[in-house]
Amino acid sequence: SLLNYTSQFLMVQHQLRGVLTILDDCSFKVSQFDMLQGSDNVSWWGASGETFENLTRGFLISDHKLNQTYKNDSFTVNLLKNVTWDQIKVLSVWDLPTASD
């Protein structure tokens, strides 16, 4: 079970930092979250692996948009109804139009 699993975000771009904790089958908590604002299309993204190819073939996992600057924020994110943790091998913050994390 992934319940209470905790991981830190690895910063790639946009000064992204924070801690993710899985709360249950359909949500996770984000705490100590820092991120510089990107485009209006930045979303929570799931993928089957870590490669760029896997990430570009990934999928939206939540309707929670990340279209602002965050500084030490905490919030809960709900998965979309058709998404399960079994589908997500990599969880990312993703900007679909520019295909970047």
N, C-alpha and C positions, 0 to 999 in steps of 0.2 A: 504494500500500500504506500502511496505517496503522501498520505496525510501527514501534515506538519513538516514535510521536506522543506528545507531552506537552502537557498543558494544566493550568491552575490552575482550581480550583473557584471559582465566583463565589458569594459569601455572599448568601443571601436571608434565611434565618432560622437559628436554632439555632447561631449563631457557627461556621458551617461554613467550613473552610479546608482546603486541601491541594493536592497535585499528583497528577495521574493520568497514567500512562504505559502505553500499550498494549504488551503483551509479545508477543502472538501472536494467532492467529485466535480464541482462546477464553478469553483472560484479560487482566487489566490489574493494574498495581501502583498502590497508593495510598500516598503518603508524606507526611510532615509533616501528617498528618490531625488536625484538631481539629473536634469537634462536641459540642454539649451534647446530653444524652440527651433523646430525644423519647418517643414511645409504643413499645410492643413490636412495632409493625407497620411500622417504618421499613426500607425496602429500597432496593436499587439499581434504577433505573427507566429505561426507554428511551422515547423519544417521537419522532414524525416531525417535530416543530417546536417552537419556543419558546413559542408562545402557551399560555395557561392551558387552552384547549380541547384543544390537542394533548396537553398533559401529562395531562389527565384521561382521555384516550383511550389513554394509553400502556400499557406492559406491563412486567411483571417481567422483569429480565434475569439475575438471579442469586438463588440461595437463601441468600446471605450476608446475615444480618440485622444491622442497625445499631441495637441496642437497649441501648446503653450510652454513657457519655461517653468521648470519645477526646481524647487530648492528645499531639500530636506522634507519633502512631502510624504504623506502616507495615505493610502486609499485601498479599497477592495475592487478587484476586477472580476466580473462574471464572464465565464465562457459562453460562447454561443450555444444554443440548445443542441446543435448537431455536432459539437466538438467534445471529444473525450481526451483525458490525459494519455490514454494509450496511443493516440494519434500523434502526440507531440513529443518528438525526440529533442528538438531544439526550440526554445522559446526566445523570441527576439522582438525588438522594437524595429519596425520596418516602414520605410517610405516607398510605397508601391510605384508611383510614377518614376522615381529615380532609381529604383531597385537598390536601395542602400539601407544599411542598418546603422 
